Amino acid sequence: MCTDGERRAAARAMPDGCGRISRLAARCLLACLLTGLLAALSAVSAVAAEFSESPAPAPVLSIGHMPNFGDQPATEGASALYAEAVRVLSQVRSTRYTGNYVVDEETGRFELNCSGFLSMLLYEVNPSALATVDRSGKHYRPRAEDFHRSILRAGPKGDGTGWLRLERVSDLRPGDVVAWLRPAERSASSATGHVMVALGGPRSNPARPGEVLLPVADCTLSPHGDLAAIREAGSPEFEAARPTQPAMEPVPGATLGQPRTPEVEAPPAIAPGIERGSAAWLAALPRDTREPGIGGVGTGVIGLATDATGHPVAYWWRGGVSRHRLVTSIMLGRLE
């Protein structure tokens, strides 16, 4: 802005009764105008910059780490489903379990249920296989019981729908699908069952003979196991100390025959340099950080019990943690 001295000089340079302004006065006034204009532009630029700043990105929701299990998907279809599941897991910023379907990848918002989660993945990688899922009602998307029935119908050799049925838990690999029906003990639930995607191959539980642990990705209201109890109870020498044929506790009303320890052979290491059965081996399994009552998309560990042939017959919702197993019909599926 002009100084008081410059203004006085301009006044002195203006003759009395003269309608013209001297060159000195004109230069001074012009300088004043330019200085004020520059100051105004600077203020406007500062305000614009303040309002044009992009909002800070939403914090990424912790869904559990994704260890390298060393397992490979068995088919091209399973590989695509596994890759899509991992991609979606990396996008989650806010999530909850709900019967509605709200997905906004730009903001990382995922609000849906288990069958909605699997349908979302299939729509991206294999919409034709999704279209073949037999729907039992007039609902828009397949439900858990629909996936269970379609996998059962496909059979071990497939039926042209893009699905295969696996007969043994030990056959599970990343990208395979687990679908079970609502157990009789959960008759009050409105859900028809549950579906999830395997993130790795099965591992025997060193602390509970007869249980097979499986890391999965799904959308659920209650978290699965995080294996904290197993890390406390397990021992690196569990293979040598395990009884040859431990008996499983009977389940009232269930016909399991004479169950025995599932014959599940795990790879020698989950990741390079990690000894099977060690504390690091157990710690490498993903944790489930979903909040009970809110849930949503995430990862965790379930437990499966098998019959003498290796077929699944019951599950522990929180693998390695839940005290009671629930007997129900369980289907293991794979995309071709």
Disulfide bonds with the S-S distance in Angstrom:
Cys2-Cys32 1.16
